[in-house]
Amino acid sequence: MKTARIIAIITATTCCLSLFASASRAAGTDQTAPPVITVSATGLVNYTPDITRFYLDVREQAPDAASAVNSVNTTAQSVIDAIQKTGVADSNITTYAYQLYYQPTQAQTPPPPGVDITESTQRMAIPGQGSYIATETILVQTSIAKCGSVIDAGISAGANQTRGLSFDTSQRESLYRQALAKAVQQARDEASVLAEAAGVRITGIQSISTGVQQQPFGLGPVPYAASAMMNPPPIQSGTGLVQATVTISYLIR
């Protein structure tokens, strides 16, 4: 009899737990996400660049490391001084990279018997013969109007080449906010069209997020050899584009 009572209590407890679990699942099912319309849109704003950035490279070669370093340091300082004389502020002149490395002298090995010398491309380092190469890369930011004369001054002072010309605007943050406003308005317009077509109405915003801000545009590597620099090069910046992307989820009913 006592054993029967214990079994009955256990059975009753199990039934209560089962009912509780079923009720919990039912309550969870009722908590469905509210209906939404999600739209992504992009706002675009055109601008005329007023800033340019570019790199000036200084490269020196010498039999020993100390001579290469001293030579590149002297030339780089002359380049920086020349840039400053054009009116570029110190804050817009940056040492971007500095390298020192050993370059062995190489010679072409004699071709195997019966092989024409023009067909042999195998080369090997000559022991004990080589030189040290030191390079410094200077990053410069200036106005579009001054760009050509600054490049000319740097090359004339000893820079070996310039590269990486890119354009930007001093009003980027303001233009980005304008692009954001356009993106939000476009998203709202598209969501309104969707809501009307679906026979629902927008009641609010559930979430809103933005994409990554677009970076300044450039031309990539644009080298100007020192020997080719006779006059300041003409610089045409064209127009740029600032864009902003938003993703908005609108609550509907």
Buried (B, 14 or more C-beta within 10 A) or exposed (E): EEEEEEEEEEEEEEEEEEEEEEEEEEEEEEEEEEEBBEBBBBBBBEBEBBBBBBBBBBBBBBEEBEBBBBBBBEBBBBBBEBBBEBEBEEEBBBEEEBEBEEEEEEEEEEBEEEEEEEEEEEEEEEEEEBBBBBBBBBBBBBBBEBBBBBBBBBBBBBBBBBBBBBBBBEBBEEBBBBBBBBBBEBBBEBBBEBBEEEEBEBEEBBEEEBEEBBEBBBEEEBEBEBEEBEEBBEBEBEEBEBBBBBBBBBBBE
